[in-house]
Amino acid sequence: MASLTALLAERIRLGGPVAVADFMAEALFHPELGYYTSREPFGAQGDFTTAPEISQMFGEMIGLWAIVAWQMLGSPERLVFVELGPGRGTLMSDMLRTIANVGACRAALEIWLVEASPRLAARQAQTLVGHDIHWAERFDDLPDGPMVLVANELFDALPIRQHVHHQGRWHERMVNLEAPGFAFTAGPHSRPDLPDALLDDAPDGAIAETCPAGRTLAAAIGARIARQPGLALVIDYGHPRSALGETLQAVSRHRFHPVLEAPGSADLTAHVDFEALAQAAMPARAWGTVTQGEFLKRLGIETRAALLAQAGGPKVSADIAGQLRRLIDSDEMGTLFKVLALAHPALPAPPGFVG
Ligand SMILES: C[S@@+](CC[C@H](N)C(=O)[O-])C[C@H]1O[C@@H](n2cnc3c(N)ncnc32)[C@H](O)[C@@H]1O
């Protein structure tokens, strides 16, 4: 089969420039040649490392959060427990080990993984062997019932639209052919769905990003949570308030990579606009954002790290200290990553958030 570069080049030759969102969707999820459909992206041998792959402590803390969320919903006998974009299944595995400490909560879980990549779904099945797991390709396919949902680094992978400001007007940013590869170009007039105060005084060349797929998903989660009781936890890198600026990035082998080069070979992501997600999720109530470092500390990660360090020798102790630093320090993941909770409006503050 031809490369994804060749397929996209042919598409542009025949139909003209493609929107950034279309380029990103093809690069990540082309059925055979997309990044997530054809590669093993995680860990030291892959392209990037996510929080659950850094340390079991991350999933343990989120597992504790899920237990309290279940209690906040009245400890129902059946809970639809959902993870969106579960990667290798590591986070779910660590959460389930923690939740097993509360038998009635574990017994209530009907576990659903929402995963768009068949390859990664197979990987999740290996990690979670012995657990009764259901898969769905889309959030809308989940069954009814009280729900607790977790999404770590899912929203950054959803395709974004980019807009560029030129001589007082906003244009859709497109991808065109320009030897020897692809290049950005301004497309038709198109005003981004962002606050006027941000758009009207923008300088020439300013970039605005929106994530329609992220807003649609947040709206579906919010509508469900407001209808049937539920809580959702979204963890990702991004900004608490909508802002202008270009954040689209490609990463390969733990290094930044030119975003338009060799689509399908590198991870393509953009920072998450948490304000836009919270607005889209109304009438669900949004809590936060808080930084990942603050959130994990409020849930007790430092105590957990001390216990794990005590139980092992000096090598384990040094490893745990290193993992803790990566998860909570400001110059690591602690500040860049934010946590947003969405909850039924009648519920009090979820763990890790203040009223
Ligand atoms: C960056 S990985 C994060 C994996 C995992 N949550 C972790 O923290 O290690 C993104 C995950 O989301 C999945 N994904 C991306 N877009 C998706 C979509 N639209 N629907 C469902 N899963 C999606 C990917 O296949 C992958 O499993």
The ligand as a MOL file (V3000), in Angstrom:
LIG
                    3D

  0  0  0     0  0            999 V3000
M  V30 BEGIN CTAB
M  V30 COUNTS 27 29 0 0 0
M  V30 BEGIN ATOM
M  V30 1 C -2.4280 9.5310 24.1650 0
M  V30 2 S -3.2610 8.0360 24.2190 0 CHG=1
M  V30 3 C -3.6680 7.9920 25.9500 0
M  V30 4 C -3.7500 6.6010 26.4610 0
M  V30 5 C -4.0710 6.4240 27.9450 0
M  V30 6 N -5.2460 7.1600 28.3430 0
M  V30 7 C -2.9030 6.7810 28.8060 0
M  V30 8 O -3.0250 7.7190 29.5740 0
M  V30 9 O -1.8790 6.1050 28.7200 0 CHG=-1
M  V30 10 C -4.8010 8.3610 23.4070 0
M  V30 11 C -5.7630 7.1880 23.4070 0
M  V30 12 O -7.0200 7.6480 22.9400 0
M  V30 13 C -7.4550 6.8320 21.8530 0
M  V30 14 N -8.3010 7.6890 21.0060 0
M  V30 15 C -7.9280 8.7670 20.2930 0
M  V30 16 N -8.9950 9.3170 19.6720 0
M  V30 17 C -10.0590 8.5880 20.0530 0
M  V30 18 C -11.4730 8.6670 19.7850 0
M  V30 19 N -11.9710 9.6070 18.9850 0
M  V30 20 N -12.2880 7.7590 20.3530 0
M  V30 21 C -11.7930 6.7990 21.1690 0
M  V30 22 N -10.4800 6.6620 21.4500 0
M  V30 23 C -9.6280 7.5540 20.9050 0
M  V30 24 C -6.1640 6.3400 21.2490 0
M  V30 25 O -6.3190 5.2430 20.3940 0
M  V30 26 C -5.3810 6.0330 22.5170 0
M  V30 27 O -5.8200 4.8310 23.1110 0
M  V30 END ATOM
M  V30 BEGIN BOND
M  V30 1 1 1 2
M  V30 2 1 2 3
M  V30 3 1 2 10
M  V30 4 1 3 4
M  V30 5 1 4 5
M  V30 6 1 5 6
M  V30 7 1 5 7
M  V30 8 2 7 8
M  V30 9 1 7 9
M  V30 10 1 10 11
M  V30 11 1 11 12
M  V30 12 1 11 26
M  V30 13 1 12 13
M  V30 14 1 13 14
M  V30 15 1 13 24
M  V30 16 1 14 15
M  V30 17 1 14 23
M  V30 18 2 15 16
M  V30 19 1 16 17
M  V30 20 1 17 18
M  V30 21 2 17 23
M  V30 22 1 18 19
M  V30 23 2 18 20
M  V30 24 1 20 21
M  V30 25 2 21 22
M  V30 26 1 22 23
M  V30 27 1 24 25
M  V30 28 1 24 26
M  V30 29 1 26 27
M  V30 END BOND
M  V30 END CTAB
M  END
